[in-house]
Amino acid sequence: MDRSRPHARRPLAVLLTATAVAAAGVTALTPDARAADADLARNGGFETGLDGWNCPAGATVTSPVHSGASALKATPAGSDNARCAQTVTVKPDSAYTLSGYVRGAYVYLGASGTGTTDVSTWTQSAPDWQKLTTTFRTGPSTTRVTIYTHGWYGTGAYHADDITLVGPGGETGQPPAPPTGLTASGATSTSVALSWSPAAGATSYAVYRDGARIRTVTGTSTTVTGLSPSTAYAFQVAALNDAGESARSATVTATTSAPDSGGGDSGLPEHALVGYLHASFANGSGYTRLADVPDSWDVIDLAFGEPTSVTSGDIRFERCPATECPGVESDAEFKAAIRAKQAAGKKVLISIGGQNGQVRLTTTAARDTFVSSVSRIIDEYGLDGLDIDFEGHSLSLDTGDTDFRNPKTPVIVNLISALKTLKAKYGDDFVLTMAPETFFVQLGHQFYGSGPWGGQDPRAGAYLPVIHALRDDLTLLHVQDYNSGPIMGLDGQYHSMGGADFHIAMTDMLLTGFPVAGDANHVFPPLRPDQVAIGMPATVNAGNGHVPPAEVVKTLNCLTRNTDCGSYRTHGTWPSLRGLMTWSINWDRFGGWEFQRTFDGYFG
């Protein structure tokens, strides 16, 4: 069903060569600091956590440390080199010495925005603490410089400690005046849109909810998500610059709307168990007849409908032959089993795609063929709807397609159009579900498409425009929380498979909403909890990222009851979370129905 995805990256040799050339071109400055010089780096020893630093992939640790009680640990992943940076106020036309202690392979220390020649120094291998030092002179009008450290793609975590920037301090000036014109609008059951007038001299704004600071943004608007329905909230904003924070603005209040059940519920129980049934192939899990699927399974996805070619849009559903699947039922028995499941209140869907079924609707002709061929399958078997399980290279974003709210890429636009057509054709009872991988959804919080400068994997976040365009028609989104690399959560930390923490962080993102590619002005709005199920492998054989029943229970406790949350703090509690999805029913049968029993034990 799934595969992990490599990220695009630049050759290491190219960057090392460029770095060496740049460093060689810098004229050496006197290393001795003048008496009037000071250390301008804030919290360079990481003794107060990450205060002062922007470290999306970093965290503080108590061991190993160079001095004091804490040090930085940052872990590169995918196309992210785990950069940790802060911007410092400096004096124009002045000399500075940047130093720090690092451990790890390919660790860098540098400064950018110097106004002259940006500098960087690095070590190829530092099994123990090694001091890095570089110097630079600011330009004639430079007042701010960014200092940073980072690692390299795929080389593991690095550590840094005792980072200093020694030189004359710059003039910090005065904090800006408080922002004016704060207004609240567009309240939904879980979000409120805020906007305000710009404050002279402000470089960013702090947003407060009920007196607590919740985020910092660079623009003059933001959407606060993860709110509770039918609840009044008080909001303020403050302006920030190098000199500090202004007083807060006048308070505005907004009340979220009542919960909206929306469309696409289609008669599912309050909590649903979703599973894929290997209907067209066999593997080590063995063949399972549809009639033998226990009543616990509320949504059964027939895997898979596949295209005649990648770009044809012509989807075919071929049932597993008896030579491959001993004991397979006849077509008449199979259709009778579908009707029996439906009579018992279950939903039976055709799932399109899977690991081997690449579908790219590059033309409107392929779009129309997709609609007609999928309709034939639904009609022939009397199915309740459709599951989209596009993987691999089925979805990717063209260069320059950077706004998930207004996609331009043909394969995205045509898929949205096809699904809306099918929904309109079959009506409100049509069940529409999606099973993307984390690479195509939550990774969009950090990377979206090829990025503003190109070079990123164009598939990153590529499901987001499809989900967003169909959110009013979508019955269930069950992201595959498996076969995944580390993903950055809303806490700015990377989360990896193997425990409840990963599932909690990934699901919290869907229910809270998140900035796409880190842009606070492009926020992917939250889904309703009844639209979300959590995808997990049924057994260790089914996919990477399997967790035992105790971790499944911890996940559900945290998200629905706000208990057993561990170190990750969610942005809400969602007792109406729809349920669980697994790959697959066949593998769960192979594993003695452990996944099913865990679901039944929790939800009754």
C-alpha positions as CSV (number, residue, x, y, z in Angstrom):
1,M,0.0,0.0,0.0
2,D,2.8,2.4,0.9
3,R,6.4,3.4,0.5
4,S,8.5,6.1,2.1
5,R,9.7,8.9,0.0
6,P,13.2,10.3,-0.6
7,H,13.7,14.0,-0.5
8,A,15.5,16.1,-3.0
9,R,18.9,17.4,-1.9
10,R,22.0,19.0,-3.2
11,P,25.3,17.2,-3.6
12,L,27.4,17.5,-0.5
13,A,30.6,18.1,-2.5
14,V,29.1,21.1,-4.2
15,L,28.3,22.8,-1.0
16,L,31.6,22.0,0.7
17,T,33.5,23.4,-2.3
18,A,31.4,26.6,-2.3
19,T,31.8,27.0,1.4
20,A,35.6,26.5,1.2
21,V,35.9,29.1,-1.6
22,A,33.8,31.6,0.4
23,A,35.8,31.1,3.5
24,A,39.1,31.5,1.7
25,G,38.0,34.9,0.4
26,V,37.5,36.5,3.8
27,T,40.3,38.7,5.1
28,A,41.4,37.5,8.5
29,L,40.5,40.0,11.3
30,T,42.1,40.4,14.6
31,P,40.7,37.7,16.9
32,D,41.2,39.6,20.1
33,A,38.1,41.5,21.1
34,R,38.4,45.1,22.0
35,A,37.6,46.2,25.5
36,A,34.3,47.7,24.5
37,D,33.2,44.6,22.7
38,A,30.6,42.2,24.2
39,D,29.0,38.9,23.5
40,L,25.8,39.7,21.5
41,A,24.5,36.1,21.1
42,R,21.4,35.6,23.1
43,N,21.3,32.3,25.1
44,G,24.3,31.0,23.3
45,G,24.7,28.2,25.9
46,F,21.0,27.1,25.5
47,E,20.6,27.3,29.2
48,T,17.0,28.8,28.8
49,G,15.9,26.3,26.2
50,L,15.6,27.6,22.6
51,D,14.9,31.2,23.8
52,G,16.2,33.6,21.1
53,W,16.8,30.8,18.5
54,N,14.7,29.6,15.6
55,C,15.3,25.9,15.7
56,P,12.5,23.9,14.0
57,A,14.5,20.7,14.1
58,G,16.2,21.3,17.4
59,A,15.8,20.7,21.1
60,T,17.8,21.2,24.3
61,V,19.5,18.3,26.0
62,T,21.3,17.9,29.3
63,S,24.0,15.5,27.9
64,P,26.4,15.9,26.2
65,V,27.1,19.5,27.1
66,H,30.3,21.6,26.6
67,S,29.5,23.7,29.7
68,G,26.6,24.6,31.9
69,A,23.5,22.4,32.1
70,S,22.2,22.3,28.5
71,A,23.2,22.2,24.8
72,L,21.5,22.1,21.5
73,K,20.7,18.8,19.7
74,A,19.3,19.2,16.1
75,T,18.5,16.4,13.7
76,P,18.6,16.8,9.9
77,A,15.8,15.0,8.0
78,G,14.9,14.7,4.4
79,S,15.6,18.0,2.7
80,D,16.1,19.9,6.0
81,N,19.6,20.4,7.3
82,A,18.4,21.3,10.9
83,R,19.4,25.0,10.8
84,C,19.3,26.8,14.1
85,A,19.5,30.6,13.8
86,Q,19.1,33.9,15.6
87,T,19.2,37.5,14.3
88,V,21.5,39.9,16.3
89,T,21.6,43.7,16.3
90,V,25.1,44.9,15.2
91,K,27.0,48.1,14.4
92,P,27.8,49.0,10.8
93,D,31.4,48.8,9.5
94,S,32.6,46.8,12.6
95,A,34.5,43.6,13.2
96,Y,33.0,40.5,14.8
97,T,34.2,37.1,15.9
98,L,31.7,34.2,15.8
99,S,32.6,31.1,17.8
100,G,30.9,28.0,19.1
101,Y,31.5,24.4,20.1
102,V,30.0,21.5,18.1
103,R,29.9,17.7,18.0
104,G,28.9,15.5,15.0
105,A,29.6,15.0,11.3
106,Y,29.5,18.0,8.9
107,V,28.5,20.7,11.4
108,Y,28.4,24.3,10.2
109,L,28.7,27.7,12.0
110,G,28.2,30.8,10.0
111,A,26.7,34.3,9.6
112,S,24.6,35.8,6.9
113,G,23.4,39.3,6.0
114,T,26.7,40.7,7.0
115,G,26.6,43.4,4.2
116,T,30.1,42.3,3.1
117,T,31.0,38.6,2.6
118,D,28.9,36.1,4.5
119,V,31.0,33.5,6.3
120,S,30.8,29.9,7.3
121,T,33.1,27.4,8.9
122,W,32.6,23.7,9.4
123,T,34.0,20.4,10.6
124,Q,33.7,17.1,8.8
125,S,33.9,15.1,11.9
126,A,33.9,16.1,15.6
127,P,33.4,13.0,17.8
128,D,33.9,15.3,20.8
129,W,33.5,19.0,21.3
130,Q,35.4,21.0,18.7
131,K,35.6,24.8,18.6
132,L,34.7,26.6,15.4
133,T,35.6,30.2,14.8
134,T,35.1,32.7,12.0
135,T,35.3,36.4,11.6
136,F,33.6,39.1,9.5
137,R,33.1,42.8,9.1
138,T,29.7,44.3,8.7
139,G,28.8,46.6,5.8
140,P,28.5,50.4,6.0
141,S,24.7,50.2,6.6
142,T,24.3,46.8,8.2
143,T,22.5,46.7,11.5
144,R,21.3,43.1,11.8
145,V,23.1,39.9,11.2
146,T,21.9,36.3,11.4
147,I,24.1,33.7,13.0
148,Y,23.4,30.0,12.6
149,T,24.5,26.5,12.9
150,H,23.3,23.5,10.9
151,G,24.1,19.9,10.0
152,W,23.9,18.0,6.7
153,Y,21.2,15.8,5.1
154,G,21.2,12.3,6.3
155,T,24.3,12.5,8.6
156,G,22.5,12.2,11.9
157,A,22.0,14.6,14.8
158,Y,24.6,17.2,15.8
159,H,25.2,19.2,19.0
160,A,26.2,22.8,19.6
161,D,26.9,24.8,22.7
162,D,28.5,28.1,23.9
163,I,27.9,30.1,20.7
164,T,29.2,33.6,21.0
165,L,29.3,36.7,18.7
166,V,31.8,39.2,20.1
167,G,31.9,42.7,18.8
168,P,30.4,46.2,19.4
169,G,26.6,46.2,20.1
170,G,24.3,48.1,17.8
171,E,21.6,50.6,18.6
172,T,18.4,48.8,19.5
173,G,16.1,51.8,19.4
174,Q,12.6,51.8,20.9
175,P,9.8,49.2,20.8
176,P,7.0,50.0,18.3
177,A,3.7,51.5,19.3
178,P,0.8,49.0,19.9
179,P,-1.1,47.9,16.8
180,T,-4.5,49.4,16.1
181,G,-7.6,48.3,14.2
182,L,-7.7,44.7,15.5
183,T,-10.8,42.9,14.1
184,A,-12.1,39.4,14.3
185,S,-14.1,37.8,11.5
186,G,-15.0,34.6,9.7
187,A,-15.5,32.6,12.9
188,T,-16.2,28.9,12.3
189,S,-16.8,26.2,15.0
190,T,-13.0,25.9,15.4
191,S,-11.3,29.0,14.1
192,V,-11.3,32.8,14.0
193,A,-9.6,35.1,11.5
194,L,-7.8,38.2,12.9
195,S,-6.4,41.3,11.1
196,W,-5.0,44.6,12.2
197,S,-3.2,47.7,11.0
198,P,0.6,47.7,10.6
199,A,2.6,49.4,13.4
200,A,5.5,51.6,12.3
201,G,8.9,50.0,13.0
202,A,7.4,46.5,13.7
203,T,9.2,43.5,12.3
204,S,6.6,40.9,13.6
205,Y,3.5,40.6,15.8
206,A,2.7,38.5,18.8
207,V,-0.9,37.1,19.0
208,Y,-2.6,36.6,22.4
209,R,-5.6,34.5,23.1
210,D,-7.3,34.9,26.5
211,G,-4.1,36.6,27.8
212,A,-1.7,33.8,26.6
213,R,0.8,34.3,23.7
214,I,0.0,31.7,21.1
215,R,2.0,32.6,18.0
216,T,4.3,35.2,16.3
217,V,3.6,36.3,12.7
218,T,5.3,38.6,10.3
219,G,2.1,39.8,8.5
220,T,-0.9,41.7,9.8
221,S,-3.4,38.9,9.7
222,T,-3.7,35.3,11.0
223,T,-6.2,32.6,11.5
224,V,-6.4,31.1,15.0
225,T,-7.4,27.5,14.8
226,G,-8.0,24.6,17.2
227,L,-10.8,26.4,19.1
228,S,-13.8,24.9,20.8
229,P,-17.3,25.3,19.3
230,S,-19.7,27.8,20.8
231,T,-17.0,29.4,22.9
232,A,-16.1,33.1,23.4
233,Y,-12.4,34.1,23.1
234,A,-10.6,37.4,23.7
235,F,-7.7,38.4,21.4
236,Q,-5.0,41.0,21.4
237,V,-1.8,41.6,19.4
238,A,1.5,43.3,20.2
239,A,4.2,44.7,17.8
240,L,7.8,43.4,18.0
241,N,11.2,44.6,16.9
242,D,14.8,44.3,18.0
243,A,14.1,46.6,21.0
244,G,11.3,44.6,22.4
245,E,7.5,44.2,22.5
246,S,4.9,47.0,22.5
247,A,2.0,47.2,24.8
248,R,-0.9,45.0,23.7
249,S,-3.7,46.3,21.4
250,A,-7.3,46.8,22.5
251,T,-9.1,43.5,23.1
252,V,-11.6,42.1,20.6
253,T,-13.8,39.1,21.4
254,A,-15.2,36.5,19.0
255,T,-17.5,33.5,19.6
256,T,-17.0,30.3,17.6
257,S,-20.1,28.8,15.9
258,A,-21.9,25.6,16.9
259,P,-20.4,22.3,15.7
260,D,-21.2,21.8,12.0
261,S,-21.8,18.2,11.0
262,G,-21.2,19.3,7.4
263,G,-21.6,16.9,4.5
264,G,-20.4,13.4,3.8
265,D,-21.2,11.7,7.1
266,S,-23.2,9.1,5.2
267,G,-24.6,7.1,8.2
268,L,-21.3,6.1,9.8
269,P,-21.4,5.2,13.5
270,E,-20.1,7.7,16.0
271,H,-16.7,5.8,16.0
272,A,-15.8,3.8,13.0
273,L,-13.2,1.1,12.2
274,V,-11.9,1.3,8.6
275,G,-9.9,-1.4,6.9
276,Y,-8.6,-2.4,3.5
277,L,-9.5,-5.8,2.1
278,H,-7.1,-7.4,-0.4
279,A,-9.7,-8.1,-3.1
280,S,-7.5,-8.1,-6.2
281,F,-4.3,-9.7,-5.1
282,A,-2.7,-12.1,-2.6
283,N,0.3,-11.7,-0.3
284,G,1.7,-13.3,2.8
285,S,-1.4,-12.4,4.8
286,G,-3.6,-14.7,2.8
287,Y,-6.9,-14.2,1.1
288,T,-10.0,-13.2,3.2
289,R,-13.5,-13.6,1.8
290,L,-15.7,-10.5,2.2
291,A,-18.4,-12.5,3.9
292,D,-15.8,-13.6,6.5
293,V,-14.9,-10.0,7.6
294,P,-16.2,-9.5,11.2
295,D,-19.0,-7.1,11.9
296,S,-16.6,-4.7,13.8
297,W,-15.4,-3.3,10.5
298,D,-17.6,-0.3,9.5
299,V,-15.9,0.7,6.3
300,I,-14.4,-1.9,4.0
301,D,-12.1,-0.6,1.2
302,L,-11.7,-3.0,-1.7
303,A,-8.1,-2.9,-2.7
304,F,-7.5,-1.9,-5.5
305,G,-8.9,-0.4,-8.6
306,E,-5.9,0.4,-10.9
307,P,-5.4,2.3,-14.2
308,T,-4.7,0.7,-17.5
309,S,-1.8,3.1,-17.8
310,V,-0.6,5.9,-15.6
311,T,-2.2,8.8,-17.6
312,S,-5.2,7.0,-19.1
313,G,-7.6,7.7,-16.2
314,D,-9.2,4.3,-17.1
315,I,-9.7,2.5,-13.8
316,R,-10.3,-1.3,-13.7
317,F,-11.1,-3.6,-10.8
318,E,-10.0,-7.1,-11.4
319,R,-10.8,-9.6,-8.6
320,C,-8.1,-12.0,-7.5
321,P,-8.0,-15.2,-9.6
322,A,-8.4,-18.6,-7.9
323,T,-4.9,-19.5,-9.0
324,E,-3.5,-16.7,-6.8
325,C,-6.2,-16.7,-4.1
326,P,-7.4,-20.2,-3.2
327,G,-10.9,-20.1,-1.9
328,V,-11.8,-16.8,-3.6
329,E,-15.6,-16.5,-3.9
330,S,-17.5,-16.2,-7.2
331,D,-18.7,-12.8,-8.5
332,A,-22.2,-13.7,-7.4
333,E,-21.1,-14.6,-3.9
334,F,-18.9,-11.4,-3.7
335,K,-21.8,-9.2,-4.7
336,A,-24.1,-10.9,-2.3
337,A,-21.6,-10.3,0.5
338,I,-21.5,-6.6,-0.4
339,R,-25.3,-6.4,-0.1
340,A,-25.2,-8.3,3.2
341,K,-22.6,-5.9,4.6
342,Q,-24.7,-2.9,3.5
343,A,-27.8,-4.4,5.1
344,A,-25.8,-4.6,8.4
345,G,-25.0,-0.9,8.1
346,K,-21.5,-1.2,6.7
347,K,-20.0,0.8,3.9
348,V,-18.1,-0.9,1.1
349,L,-15.9,1.3,-1.1
350,I,-13.6,0.8,-4.1
351,S,-10.1,2.1,-3.3
352,I,-8.2,3.5,-6.2
353,G,-4.4,3.5,-6.4
354,G,-2.2,1.8,-3.8
355,Q,1.5,1.4,-4.1
356,N,1.4,0.1,-7.7
357,G,-1.6,2.0,-9.1
358,Q,-0.1,5.3,-10.2
359,V,-2.8,7.6,-11.5
360,R,-2.0,11.0,-13.2
361,L,-5.0,12.8,-14.7
362,T,-2.9,15.1,-16.9
363,T,-5.8,16.0,-19.3
364,T,-9.5,16.7,-19.1
365,A,-10.0,13.6,-21.3
366,A,-8.3,11.4,-18.6
367,R,-10.4,13.2,-16.0
368,D,-13.6,12.3,-17.8
369,T,-12.5,8.7,-18.4
370,F,-11.7,8.4,-14.7
371,V,-15.3,9.5,-13.8
372,S,-16.9,7.1,-16.2
373,S,-14.7,4.1,-15.4
374,V,-15.0,4.6,-11.6
375,S,-18.8,5.0,-12.0
376,R,-18.9,1.6,-13.9
377,I,-17.2,-0.1,-11.0
378,I,-19.5,1.5,-8.4
379,D,-22.6,0.6,-10.4
380,E,-21.6,-2.9,-11.2
381,Y,-20.9,-3.9,-7.6
382,G,-23.4,-1.5,-6.0
383,L,-20.7,0.2,-3.8
384,D,-21.2,3.0,-1.3
385,G,-18.4,5.2,-2.5
386,L,-14.8,5.8,-3.3
387,D,-11.4,5.8,-1.5
388,I,-8.5,7.7,-3.0
389,D,-5.2,6.1,-2.1
390,F,-2.9,7.9,-4.6
391,E,0.8,7.2,-3.8
392,G,4.2,7.4,-5.5
393,H,4.1,10.0,-8.3
394,S,0.4,10.3,-8.8
395,L,0.2,13.8,-7.3
396,S,2.9,16.4,-7.6
397,L,2.8,20.2,-7.9
398,D,4.1,22.1,-11.0
399,T,6.9,24.7,-10.4
400,G,5.3,27.9,-9.2
401,D,2.1,26.3,-7.9
402,T,2.5,27.6,-4.3
403,D,-1.0,28.3,-3.0
404,F,-2.9,25.2,-1.9
405,R,-6.1,27.3,-1.9
406,N,-5.8,28.0,-5.7
407,P,-4.0,25.0,-7.3
408,K,-3.0,25.3,-11.0
409,T,-1.4,21.9,-11.6
410,P,-3.5,19.8,-14.1
411,V,-3.2,16.5,-12.2
412,I,-4.5,18.3,-9.0
413,V,-7.2,20.4,-10.7
414,N,-8.5,17.4,-12.8
415,L,-8.7,15.1,-9.7
416,I,-10.6,17.7,-7.7
417,S,-13.0,18.2,-10.7
418,A,-13.5,14.4,-11.1
419,L,-14.3,13.8,-7.4
420,K,-16.7,16.7,-7.3
421,T,-18.4,15.2,-10.4
422,L,-18.7,11.8,-8.7
423,K,-20.0,13.3,-5.5
424,A,-22.7,15.3,-7.4
425,K,-23.7,12.3,-9.4
426,Y,-24.3,10.0,-6.5
427,G,-25.5,12.6,-4.0
428,D,-25.2,13.2,-0.3
429,D,-25.0,9.5,0.7
430,F,-21.8,9.0,-1.4
431,V,-18.9,8.1,0.9
432,L,-15.6,9.8,-0.1
433,T,-12.5,8.9,1.8
434,M,-8.8,9.6,1.3
435,A,-5.6,7.8,2.5
436,P,-2.6,9.9,1.7
437,E,0.8,9.4,3.2
438,T,2.3,11.9,5.7
439,F,4.7,13.1,2.9
440,F,1.7,14.5,1.0
441,V,-0.1,16.1,3.9
442,Q,1.7,16.9,7.2
443,L,5.1,17.5,5.5
444,G,3.4,20.4,3.8
445,H,3.7,22.3,7.1
446,Q,7.4,22.6,6.3
447,F,7.7,22.1,2.6
448,Y,5.2,22.6,-0.2
449,G,5.9,21.5,-3.7
450,S,9.2,22.5,-5.3
451,G,9.3,25.6,-3.0
452,P,9.7,29.3,-3.9
453,W,13.3,28.7,-5.2
454,G,12.8,25.2,-6.6
455,G,14.9,22.1,-5.7
456,Q,12.4,20.5,-3.3
457,D,10.4,17.4,-4.0
458,P,7.3,18.6,-5.9
459,R,5.2,15.9,-4.2
460,A,5.6,17.5,-0.7
461,G,2.2,18.5,0.6
462,A,0.5,17.7,-2.8
463,Y,-2.6,16.3,-1.3
464,L,-3.4,19.5,0.6
465,P,-5.2,21.3,-2.3
466,V,-7.3,18.2,-3.0
467,I,-8.3,17.8,0.7
468,H,-9.0,21.5,1.0
469,A,-11.2,21.8,-2.1
470,L,-13.2,18.8,-1.1
471,R,-13.4,19.3,2.7
472,D,-17.2,19.9,2.5
473,D,-17.7,16.6,0.6
474,L,-15.1,14.5,2.4
475,T,-16.4,11.8,4.7
476,L,-13.1,10.6,6.1
477,L,-9.4,11.5,5.9
478,H,-7.2,8.7,7.3
479,V,-3.6,9.6,6.7
480,Q,-1.2,6.7,6.7
481,D,0.8,7.3,9.8
482,Y,3.3,4.7,8.8
483,N,6.1,4.1,6.3
484,S,7.0,7.7,7.1
485,G,10.1,9.7,7.8
486,P,10.3,12.2,10.7
487,I,7.7,15.0,10.4
488,M,7.8,18.3,12.1
489,G,4.8,18.9,14.3
490,L,3.1,22.1,15.5
491,D,5.6,22.2,18.5
492,G,8.5,22.8,16.1
493,Q,9.9,19.3,16.9
494,Y,10.4,16.3,14.6
495,H,8.3,13.3,15.5
496,S,9.1,9.7,14.4
497,M,7.2,6.5,14.0
498,G,7.1,3.9,16.7
499,G,4.9,5.3,19.5
500,A,1.8,7.2,20.4
501,D,3.6,10.5,20.1
502,F,3.8,10.3,16.3
503,H,0.1,9.6,15.9
504,I,-0.9,12.3,18.4
505,A,1.3,15.0,16.7
506,M,0.2,14.1,13.2
507,T,-3.5,14.0,14.1
508,D,-3.3,17.2,16.1
509,M,-2.1,18.9,13.0
510,L,-5.2,17.9,11.1
511,L,-7.6,18.9,13.8
512,T,-5.8,22.2,14.6
513,G,-4.7,23.3,11.2
514,F,-1.2,24.5,10.3
515,P,0.7,27.1,8.2
516,V,1.7,25.6,4.9
517,A,5.4,25.9,4.2
518,G,5.7,27.8,7.4
519,D,3.7,30.8,6.0
520,A,1.3,32.2,8.6
521,N,-0.7,33.7,5.8
522,H,-1.4,30.3,4.2
523,V,-3.0,28.3,6.9
524,F,-4.5,24.9,6.1
525,P,-7.8,25.0,8.1
526,P,-8.6,22.2,10.6
527,L,-10.9,19.4,9.6
528,R,-13.8,18.3,11.8
529,P,-12.9,15.5,14.2
530,D,-15.7,13.3,12.7
531,Q,-13.8,13.6,9.4
532,V,-10.6,12.2,10.8
533,A,-9.5,8.6,11.5
534,I,-5.9,7.6,12.3
535,G,-4.1,5.2,10.0
536,M,-2.0,2.5,11.5
537,P,-0.5,-0.9,10.3
538,A,-2.4,-3.9,11.7
539,T,0.8,-5.9,12.4
540,V,4.6,-5.6,12.1
541,N,4.3,-7.4,8.8
542,A,1.9,-4.8,7.4
543,G,4.2,-1.8,7.3
544,N,6.8,0.2,9.2
545,G,5.5,2.1,12.2
546,H,3.4,-0.6,13.9
547,V,2.7,0.2,17.5
548,P,1.4,-2.2,20.1
549,P,-2.2,-1.9,21.5
550,A,-1.0,0.0,24.6
551,E,0.3,2.8,22.3
552,V,-2.9,2.8,20.3
553,V,-4.8,3.3,23.6
554,K,-2.5,6.2,24.6
555,T,-3.1,7.9,21.3
556,L,-6.9,7.7,21.7
557,N,-6.7,8.7,25.3
558,C,-4.7,11.8,24.5
559,L,-6.8,13.0,21.6
560,T,-10.3,12.2,22.9
561,R,-9.7,12.6,26.7
562,N,-6.6,14.7,27.1
563,T,-4.9,12.0,29.2
564,D,-1.7,9.9,28.5
565,C,-0.4,12.7,26.2
566,G,3.3,12.4,27.1
567,S,5.5,15.3,26.1
568,Y,3.4,16.5,23.2
569,R,0.7,19.1,24.1
570,T,-2.3,19.0,21.8
571,H,-4.2,22.1,20.9
572,G,-7.6,20.6,21.8
573,T,-9.5,17.5,22.9
574,W,-11.7,15.8,20.4
575,P,-14.1,13.1,21.8
576,S,-15.8,13.0,18.4
577,L,-12.7,11.8,16.6
578,R,-14.1,9.3,14.1
579,G,-11.8,6.3,14.7
580,L,-9.1,4.2,13.3
581,M,-8.0,2.9,9.9
582,T,-5.6,0.0,9.2
583,W,-3.7,-1.7,6.5
584,S,-5.2,-4.2,6.4
585,I,-8.1,-6.5,7.3
586,N,-6.1,-9.4,5.9
587,W,-3.1,-8.6,8.0
588,D,-5.2,-8.1,11.1
589,R,-6.7,-11.6,10.6
590,F,-3.1,-12.9,10.1
591,G,-2.3,-11.3,13.5
592,G,-5.2,-12.8,15.4
593,W,-7.5,-9.7,15.0
594,E,-5.4,-7.7,17.5
595,F,-6.1,-4.3,15.9
596,Q,-9.9,-5.0,15.8
597,R,-9.9,-6.1,19.4
598,T,-8.1,-3.0,20.5
599,F,-10.7,-0.8,18.7
600,D,-13.6,-2.8,20.1
601,G,-12.1,-2.7,23.6
602,Y,-11.7,1.1,23.5
603,F,-14.9,2.2,21.8
604,G,-17.1,-0.7,22.8
